[in-house]
Amino acid sequence: MSFVHLHVHSEYSLLDGLSRLPQLVKRAKELGQPAIALTDHGTMFGAVNFYRAAKRAGVKPLIGMEAYLAPRRMQDKEHQHDQRAFHQLLLAENQTGYRNLLQIATAGQLEGFYYRPRIDKEFLASHNEGLIATTGCMSGEVPRALANGQPEQARKLLDWYFEVFGPDRFFFEVQHHQIPELAPVNQALLELAPRYGARFVATNDVHYVNPDEADLQDILLCIQTGSVRSDPDRMRMTDPSYYLRSGEEMRQLLGEFPGAIENTLWIAERCEVDLEFQGYRLPHFEVPAGQTPETYLRSLCEDGLCRRFGARCEDPAVRARLDHELGVIHQMGFDAYFLIVWDLCREARDKGIWYNARGSAAGSIVAYCLEITLVDPLEHGLIF
């Protein structure tokens, strides 16, 4: 039976995932699964490699992340209250969602990092567009409330999630692992579903590709936690079920939840993210009002031409070469690139930081006029 895994960790879930990307997508292909998601913990380090590997294997790549939600604000960093974070599964439905995932991953690392790269619900709400979310695993906010015997709190949380994402982008996630609290949580979600008109989605919390890799995953967890395998109280997986299960296995385990298997295919069909790198991906460079990167680059070069060449700046050969180089740069779409390099070199020079330039472009009159290089290309016979 066709099925799509939407909760999958790879080696990029550092010291928590064992799956290598080529083997992961190869196994999904062998199982006849048309797509597979990558949802590493708090990062998107593997997104591009995963996308390319899946495309090569003929499997549709779904880009996601299992984010960490701070218990309070992402800026709060008190050991007693903020050390532990909730897990939040997110999938990019489109390019907007992918960009929001990048924002979430970046903010988690740079602004909210405390033991883990965290965001908060306010940040999630402001970056929810284009994202599909679920209730998550047992470390999710809603399952944890249900497991702790707090049904009213769970309903308040669900009210917020449905208000932010809506019923088409928020799903009740059900899993099957040997966790004592998991079956009661699944049952509680089943009872809550009519209140929200919620859809179910079946997942397996995949951390390795094949069942026989469970011991290797256990060793990885020992390295992560600084524990020995003989320690009875250490963190461990509850059972050897965290592998890439077949669609038939998933149907047998979770087929009782209405639509849980079929919705994995529906979500996979909805997710369309294109990471084909066509053309240049340069940062936006802010130019003065009324200017374009092309005209601003030329104005800087005109200023630098007289400063650097003095009386020679009106030499027809010098001006012809400058015009030729600027024409080539514009034709190749490199106007902004030269402005970015100029800005970096200017900042380094102003701060007394040594810098150097290499490559053919450094031998151009443009680079000399912008003071990217200090070598006169005409005197040294350099050719751009």
Kinemage of the C-alpha trace (Angstrom):
@kinemage 1
@onewidth
@group {chain A} dominant
@subgroup {mainchain}
@vectorlist {calphas} color= white
{ca met a 1} P 0.000 0.000 0.000
{ca ser a 2} L 1.300 3.449 -0.897
{ca phe a 3} L 2.389 5.611 2.005
{ca val a 4} L 4.698 8.594 2.599
{ca his a 5} L 6.923 9.071 5.645
{ca leu a 6} L 6.565 12.626 6.960
{ca his a 7} L 8.589 12.410 10.194
{ca val a 8} L 12.147 11.474 9.277
{ca his a 9} L 15.523 12.246 10.849
{ca ser a 10} L 18.882 11.888 9.132
{ca glu a 11} L 22.510 12.154 10.155
{ca tyr a 12} L 21.948 15.922 10.158
{ca ser a 13} L 19.974 15.491 13.392
{ca leu a 14} L 23.379 15.504 15.015
{ca leu a 15} L 24.047 12.488 17.276
{ca asp a 16} L 20.330 11.672 17.141
{ca gly a 17} L 19.764 10.420 13.595
{ca leu a 18} L 21.640 7.606 11.890
{ca ser a 19} L 20.078 7.671 8.416
{ca arg a 20} L 22.361 8.540 5.513
{ca leu a 21} L 20.473 10.445 2.824
{ca pro a 22} L 21.280 8.214 -0.195
{ca gln a 23} L 20.288 5.069 1.705
{ca leu a 24} L 17.166 6.771 3.028
{ca val a 25} L 15.748 7.723 -0.357
{ca lys a 26} L 16.899 4.452 -1.898
{ca arg a 27} L 14.926 2.490 0.707
{ca ala a 28} L 11.843 4.662 0.180
{ca lys a 29} L 12.094 3.881 -3.536
{ca glu a 30} L 12.433 0.144 -2.835
{ca leu a 31} L 9.297 0.272 -0.675
{ca gly a 32} L 7.356 1.876 -3.512
{ca gln a 33} L 6.827 5.114 -1.620
{ca pro a 34} L 6.428 8.054 -4.016
{ca ala a 35} L 7.807 10.707 -1.659
{ca ile a 36} L 9.642 11.163 1.617
{ca ala a 37} L 10.140 14.084 4.000
{ca leu a 38} L 13.232 15.224 5.850
{ca thr a 39} L 12.454 16.725 9.272
{ca asp a 40} L 15.701 17.018 11.180
{ca his a 41} L 15.824 18.412 14.706
{ca gly a 42} L 16.040 22.198 14.647
{ca thr a 43} L 18.143 22.404 11.473
{ca met a 44} L 17.934 22.319 7.689
{ca phe a 45} L 21.577 21.456 7.102
{ca gly a 46} L 20.679 18.455 4.968
{ca ala a 47} L 17.879 20.005 2.884
{ca val a 48} L 19.795 20.621 -0.346
{ca asn a 49} L 21.675 17.295 -0.330
{ca phe a 50} L 18.425 15.500 0.510
{ca tyr a 51} L 16.582 17.251 -2.318
{ca arg a 52} L 19.227 16.250 -4.854
{ca ala a 53} L 19.490 12.663 -3.584
{ca ala a 54} L 15.716 12.204 -3.693
{ca lys a 55} L 15.469 13.663 -7.194
{ca arg a 56} L 18.200 11.302 -8.415
{ca ala a 57} L 16.356 8.354 -6.892
{ca gly a 58} L 13.036 9.342 -8.471
{ca val a 59} L 11.390 10.074 -5.121
{ca lys a 60} L 9.648 13.377 -4.401
{ca pro a 61} L 11.498 15.306 -1.664
{ca leu a 62} L 9.434 17.036 1.037
{ca ile a 63} L 11.340 19.678 2.976
{ca gly a 64} L 10.567 20.080 6.657
{ca met a 65} L 11.964 20.353 10.137
{ca glu a 66} L 11.154 19.238 13.644
{ca ala a 67} L 11.527 22.581 15.373
{ca tyr a 68} L 12.015 23.154 19.085
{ca leu a 69} L 9.420 25.338 20.802
{ca ala a 70} L 10.553 27.217 23.902
{ca pro a 71} L 8.294 26.725 26.951
{ca arg a 72} L 8.109 30.498 27.289
{ca arg a 73} L 9.731 33.111 25.049
{ca met a 74} L 12.704 32.131 22.902
{ca gln a 75} L 14.729 34.860 24.625
{ca asp a 76} L 14.067 33.374 28.098
{ca lys a 77} L 16.994 31.284 29.267
{ca glu a 78} L 16.546 30.166 32.852
{ca his a 79} L 17.647 26.628 33.630
{ca gln a 80} L 14.608 25.740 35.730
{ca his a 81} L 11.991 26.888 33.201
{ca asp a 82} L 13.543 26.895 29.751
{ca gln a 83} L 15.923 23.953 29.408
{ca arg a 84} L 13.348 21.564 28.012
{ca ala a 85} L 11.583 22.396 24.741
{ca phe a 86} L 8.613 20.970 22.851
{ca his a 87} L 8.967 19.321 19.445
{ca gln a 88} L 7.009 20.800 16.535
{ca leu a 89} L 6.821 19.067 13.155
{ca leu a 90} L 6.712 21.487 10.194
{ca leu a 91} L 6.582 20.823 6.443
{ca ala a 92} L 7.029 23.368 3.655
{ca glu a 93} L 3.989 23.374 1.373
{ca asn a 94} L 5.466 25.888 -1.095
{ca gln a 95} L 8.347 28.323 -1.633
{ca thr a 96} L 6.937 30.709 0.957
{ca gly a 97} L 6.873 27.904 3.487
{ca tyr a 98} L 10.443 26.965 2.618
{ca arg a 99} L 11.596 30.538 3.191
{ca asn a 100} L 9.739 30.599 6.508
{ca leu a 101} L 11.446 27.359 7.511
{ca leu a 102} L 14.784 29.016 6.800
{ca gln a 103} L 13.769 31.953 8.978
{ca ile a 104} L 12.725 29.590 11.779
{ca ala a 105} L 15.946 27.581 11.575
{ca thr a 106} L 18.064 30.748 11.570
{ca ala a 107} L 16.240 32.456 14.431
{ca gly a 108} L 16.406 29.275 16.485
{ca gln a 109} L 20.176 29.195 16.167
{ca leu a 110} L 20.946 32.913 16.476
{ca glu a 111} L 18.245 34.250 18.797
{ca gly a 112} L 16.660 31.398 20.714
{ca phe a 113} L 19.483 28.909 21.237
{ca tyr a 114} L 19.491 27.499 24.758
{ca tyr a 115} L 20.647 23.862 24.864
{ca arg a 116} L 18.777 23.601 21.533
{ca pro a 117} L 17.906 25.961 18.657
{ca arg a 118} L 14.468 27.156 19.816
{ca ile a 119} L 11.741 29.456 18.596
{ca asp a 120} L 8.551 30.466 20.406
{ca lys a 121} L 4.897 30.385 19.419
{ca glu a 122} L 4.816 34.087 18.614
{ca phe a 123} L 7.624 33.611 16.087
{ca leu a 124} L 5.946 30.495 14.695
{ca ala a 125} L 2.656 32.345 14.249
{ca ser a 126} L 4.348 35.180 12.376
{ca his a 127} L 6.080 32.682 10.053
{ca asn a 128} L 3.301 30.133 9.565
{ca glu a 129} L 2.435 30.950 5.959
{ca gly a 130} L 3.091 28.062 3.603
{ca leu a 131} L 3.717 25.597 6.430
{ca ile a 132} L 1.892 22.396 7.381
{ca ala a 133} L 2.079 21.472 11.064
{ca thr a 134} L 1.071 18.503 13.215
{ca thr a 135} L 0.609 17.748 16.888
{ca gly a 136} L 3.966 15.975 16.681
{ca cys a 137} L 5.471 13.111 18.642
{ca met a 138} L 5.225 12.473 22.390
{ca ser a 139} L 7.493 15.475 22.946
{ca gly a 140} L 4.996 17.727 21.195
{ca glu a 141} L 3.122 20.326 23.181
{ca val a 142} L -0.346 18.788 22.806
{ca pro a 143} L 0.660 15.111 23.353
{ca arg a 144} L 2.623 16.090 26.442
{ca ala a 145} L -0.391 17.885 27.911
{ca leu a 146} L -2.576 14.842 27.214
{ca ala a 147} L -0.006 12.447 28.695
{ca asn a 148} L 0.174 14.634 31.810
{ca gly a 149} L -3.577 14.381 32.325
{ca gln a 150} L -4.303 17.980 31.255
{ca pro a 151} L -7.097 17.693 28.654
{ca glu a 152} L -8.261 21.270 29.163
{ca gln a 153} L -4.747 22.563 28.516
{ca ala a 154} L -4.554 20.383 25.418
{ca arg a 155} L -7.803 21.904 24.111
{ca lys a 156} L -6.494 25.439 24.680
{ca leu a 157} L -3.324 24.563 22.780
{ca leu a 158} L -5.300 23.021 19.936
{ca asp a 159} L -7.523 26.118 19.755
{ca trp a 160} L -4.378 28.186 19.180
{ca tyr a 161} L -2.909 25.852 16.558
{ca phe a 162} L -6.138 25.683 14.565
{ca glu a 163} L -6.512 29.455 14.754
{ca val a 164} L -2.980 29.928 13.368
{ca phe a 165} L -2.808 27.127 10.788
{ca gly a 166} L -6.445 26.294 10.096
{ca pro a 167} L -7.873 22.776 9.570
{ca asp a 168} L -6.196 22.348 6.168
{ca arg a 169} L -2.669 22.920 7.519
{ca phe a 170} L -2.813 21.357 10.980
{ca phe a 171} L -3.081 17.587 11.492
{ca phe a 172} L -3.417 15.180 14.398
{ca glu a 173} L -0.274 13.036 14.220
{ca val a 174} L -0.508 9.427 15.403
{ca gln a 175} L 2.420 7.043 15.884
{ca his a 176} L 2.970 3.457 17.014
{ca his a 177} L 5.996 2.786 19.221
{ca gln a 178} L 6.329 0.924 22.487
{ca ile a 179} L 5.808 4.017 24.635
{ca pro a 180} L 3.278 3.406 27.420
{ca glu a 181} L 1.671 6.854 27.107
{ca leu a 182} L 1.373 6.758 23.320
{ca ala a 183} L -1.795 4.653 22.934
{ca pro a 184} L -3.787 6.792 25.445
{ca val a 185} L -2.623 9.953 23.669
{ca asn a 186} L -3.711 8.546 20.294
{ca gln a 187} L -7.095 7.684 21.795
{ca ala a 188} L -7.449 11.160 23.269
{ca leu a 189} L -6.706 12.700 19.867
{ca leu a 190} L -9.324 10.436 18.317
{ca glu a 191} L -11.892 11.720 20.820
{ca leu a 192} L -10.898 15.346 20.257
{ca ala a 193} L -10.986 15.149 16.454
{ca pro a 194} L -14.750 15.843 16.011
{ca arg a 195} L -14.459 19.069 18.030
{ca tyr a 196} L -12.049 20.488 15.420
{ca gly a 197} L -12.945 18.525 12.316
{ca ala a 198} L -9.332 17.416 12.498
{ca arg a 199} L -7.589 15.198 9.966
{ca phe a 200} L -5.209 12.429 11.060
{ca val a 201} L -1.789 11.661 9.671
{ca ala a 202} L 0.196 8.501 10.468
{ca thr a 203} L 3.940 8.791 10.982
{ca asn a 204} L 6.841 6.738 12.194
{ca asp a 205} L 9.537 8.597 14.135
{ca val a 206} L 12.278 7.481 11.731
{ca his a 207} L 15.860 7.707 13.018
{ca tyr a 208} L 17.484 4.921 10.984
{ca val a 209} L 16.735 3.145 7.731
{ca asn a 210} L 16.624 -0.573 8.568
{ca pro a 211} L 15.508 -2.495 11.694
{ca asp a 212} L 18.964 -4.050 12.205
{ca glu a 213} L 20.447 -0.572 12.777
{ca ala a 214} L 18.737 -0.117 16.138
{ca asp a 215} L 21.900 -1.027 18.069
{ca leu a 216} L 23.931 1.521 16.119
{ca gln a 217} L 21.343 4.175 16.921
{ca asp a 218} L 21.578 3.194 20.583
{ca ile a 219} L 25.353 3.692 20.510
{ca leu a 220} L 24.838 7.093 18.906
{ca leu a 221} L 22.539 8.117 21.755
{ca cys a 222} L 25.162 7.019 24.259
{ca ile a 223} L 27.693 9.288 22.576
{ca gln a 224} L 25.192 12.149 22.604
{ca thr a 225} L 24.381 11.779 26.310
{ca gly a 226} L 27.845 10.722 27.517
{ca ser a 227} L 26.431 7.444 28.806
{ca val a 228} L 27.414 3.772 28.688
{ca arg a 229} L 25.055 1.153 27.311
{ca ser a 230} L 25.003 -0.739 30.603
{ca asp a 231} L 23.452 2.238 32.430
{ca pro a 232} L 19.816 1.242 33.108
{ca asp a 233} L 18.726 4.865 33.642
{ca arg a 234} L 20.151 6.406 30.492
{ca met a 235} L 18.131 7.867 27.625
{ca arg a 236} L 17.269 5.255 24.994
{ca met a 237} L 14.776 4.406 22.283
{ca thr a 238} L 11.937 2.367 23.701
{ca asp a 239} L 12.098 -0.374 21.032
{ca pro a 240} L 13.658 -1.142 17.614
{ca ser a 241} L 10.754 0.363 15.635
{ca tyr a 242} L 12.235 3.728 14.630
{ca tyr a 243} L 13.068 2.645 11.079
{ca leu a 244} L 11.583 3.307 7.647
{ca arg a 245} L 8.532 1.072 7.843
{ca ser a 246} L 6.651 -0.145 4.784
{ca gly a 247} L 3.265 1.244 3.874
{ca glu a 248} L 1.657 -2.093 4.727
{ca glu a 249} L 3.177 -2.053 8.215
{ca met a 250} L 1.894 1.473 8.766
{ca arg a 251} L -1.594 0.517 7.591
{ca gln a 252} L -1.714 -2.449 9.953
{ca leu a 253} L -0.531 -0.354 12.897
{ca leu a 254} L -2.460 2.889 12.344
{ca gly a 255} L -5.055 2.202 9.665
{ca glu a 256} L -7.837 2.411 12.274
{ca phe a 257} L -7.452 6.197 12.363
{ca pro a 258} L -9.640 7.599 9.560
{ca gly a 259} L -7.600 8.982 6.685
{ca ala a 260} L -4.284 8.691 8.556
{ca ile a 261} L -2.573 6.714 5.777
{ca glu a 262} L -4.236 8.448 2.836
{ca asn a 263} L -3.472 11.901 4.204
{ca thr a 264} L 0.264 11.238 3.971
{ca leu a 265} L -0.187 11.016 0.196
{ca trp a 266} L -2.422 14.086 0.143
{ca ile a 267} L 0.170 16.135 2.007
{ca ala a 268} L 2.924 14.876 -0.296
{ca glu a 269} L 0.918 15.961 -3.335
{ca arg a 270} L 0.379 19.415 -1.814
{ca cys a 271} L 4.038 20.063 -1.024
{ca glu a 272} L 5.804 21.670 -3.976
{ca val a 273} L 9.208 23.178 -3.206
{ca asp a 274} L 11.710 23.785 -6.000
{ca leu a 275} L 15.365 23.866 -4.990
{ca glu a 276} L 16.758 23.650 -8.498
{ca phe a 277} L 19.529 26.237 -8.523
{ca gln a 278} L 19.033 28.051 -11.812
{ca gly a 279} L 20.924 31.313 -12.204
{ca tyr a 280} L 22.746 33.194 -9.466
{ca arg a 281} L 21.513 33.452 -5.886
{ca leu a 282} L 23.058 36.701 -4.674
{ca pro a 283} L 22.026 38.681 -1.591
{ca his a 284} L 20.100 41.871 -2.242
{ca phe a 285} L 22.427 44.887 -2.294
{ca glu a 286} L 20.806 48.184 -1.384
{ca val a 287} L 21.788 50.953 -3.814
{ca pro a 288} L 21.055 54.705 -3.526
{ca ala a 289} L 17.610 55.949 -4.571
{ca gly a 290} L 17.266 56.321 -8.325
{ca gln a 291} L 20.140 53.918 -9.007
{ca thr a 292} L 20.300 50.328 -10.186
{ca pro a 293} L 23.199 47.954 -9.411
{ca glu a 294} L 24.434 48.576 -12.963
{ca thr a 295} L 24.383 52.378 -12.764
{ca tyr a 296} L 25.734 52.480 -9.210
{ca leu a 297} L 28.640 50.207 -10.118
{ca arg a 298} L 29.453 52.446 -13.090
{ca ser a 299} L 29.344 55.602 -10.956
{ca leu a 300} L 31.752 54.068 -8.436
{ca cys a 301} L 34.073 53.029 -11.248
{ca glu a 302} L 33.958 56.507 -12.807
{ca asp a 303} L 34.966 58.021 -9.476
{ca gly a 304} L 37.711 55.470 -9.002
{ca leu a 305} L 38.988 55.841 -12.551
{ca cys a 306} L 40.162 59.426 -12.034
{ca arg a 307} L 41.426 58.681 -8.537
{ca arg a 308} L 43.443 55.664 -9.585
{ca phe a 309} L 44.639 56.645 -13.072
{ca gly a 310} L 44.959 60.401 -12.704
{ca ala a 311} L 45.711 62.041 -16.057
{ca arg a 312} L 45.394 58.682 -17.813
{ca cys a 313} L 41.689 58.419 -16.974
{ca glu a 314} L 40.754 60.008 -20.315
{ca asp a 315} L 43.010 57.673 -22.277
{ca pro a 316} L 40.697 56.073 -24.910
{ca ala a 317} L 42.250 52.648 -24.292
{ca val a 318} L 41.619 52.867 -20.556
{ca arg a 319} L 38.024 54.026 -20.997
{ca ala a 320} L 37.328 51.449 -23.700
{ca arg a 321} L 38.514 48.680 -21.434
{ca leu a 322} L 36.402 49.936 -18.510
{ca asp a 323} L 33.326 50.061 -20.754
{ca his a 324} L 34.057 46.569 -22.060
{ca glu a 325} L 34.477 45.109 -18.555
{ca leu a 326} L 31.304 46.744 -17.216
{ca gly a 327} L 29.420 45.400 -20.244
{ca val a 328} L 30.661 41.848 -19.582
{ca ile a 329} L 29.860 42.138 -15.864
{ca his a 330} L 26.315 43.323 -16.577
{ca gln a 331} L 25.749 40.672 -19.243
{ca met a 332} L 26.746 37.964 -16.763
{ca gly a 333} L 24.513 39.406 -14.030
{ca phe a 334} L 27.453 40.205 -11.747
{ca asp a 335} L 26.775 43.893 -11.007
{ca ala a 336} L 25.535 43.163 -7.475
{ca tyr a 337} L 28.351 40.660 -6.934
{ca phe a 338} L 31.020 43.308 -7.559
{ca leu a 339} L 29.175 45.757 -5.300
{ca ile a 340} L 29.062 43.180 -2.494
{ca val a 341} L 32.786 42.466 -2.780
{ca trp a 342} L 33.507 46.219 -2.927
{ca asp a 343} L 31.471 46.766 0.233
{ca leu a 344} L 33.307 43.983 2.090
{ca cys a 345} L 36.728 45.305 1.029
{ca arg a 346} L 35.776 48.874 1.955
{ca glu a 347} L 34.684 47.766 5.427
{ca ala a 348} L 37.894 45.772 5.905
{ca arg a 349} L 39.999 48.723 4.767
{ca asp a 350} L 38.176 51.159 7.085
{ca lys a 351} L 38.763 48.834 10.034
{ca gly a 352} L 42.418 48.211 9.207
{ca ile a 353} L 41.825 44.542 8.308
{ca trp a 354} L 44.159 43.054 5.690
{ca tyr a 355} L 42.441 41.678 2.614
{ca asn a 356} L 43.426 40.302 -0.748
{ca ala a 357} L 41.699 39.358 -3.987
{ca arg a 358} L 42.411 36.435 -6.279
{ca gly a 359} L 41.140 35.218 -9.632
{ca ser a 360} L 40.696 36.740 -13.082
{ca ala a 361} L 38.204 39.368 -11.900
{ca ala a 362} L 40.871 40.768 -9.566
{ca gly a 363} L 42.910 41.617 -12.656
{ca ser a 364} L 40.260 43.966 -14.017
{ca ile a 365} L 40.157 47.750 -14.206
{ca val a 366} L 36.803 47.562 -12.394
{ca ala a 367} L 38.415 45.833 -9.403
{ca tyr a 368} L 41.284 48.374 -9.492
{ca cys a 369} L 38.876 51.344 -9.566
{ca leu a 370} L 36.884 49.883 -6.656
{ca glu a 371} L 40.139 49.250 -4.732
{ca ile a 372} L 39.313 45.562 -4.494
{ca thr a 373} L 42.842 45.063 -5.768
{ca leu a 374} L 45.805 47.436 -5.575
{ca val a 375} L 47.575 46.132 -8.688
{ca asp a 376} L 47.256 48.270 -11.846
{ca pro a 377} L 46.107 45.711 -14.462
{ca leu a 378} L 47.461 47.743 -17.388
{ca glu a 379} L 50.957 48.055 -15.949
{ca his a 380} L 51.125 44.329 -15.225
{ca gly a 381} L 49.472 43.137 -18.415
{ca leu a 382} L 46.562 41.485 -16.560
{ca ile a 383} L 43.544 40.471 -18.611
{ca phe a 384} L 39.958 40.235 -17.406
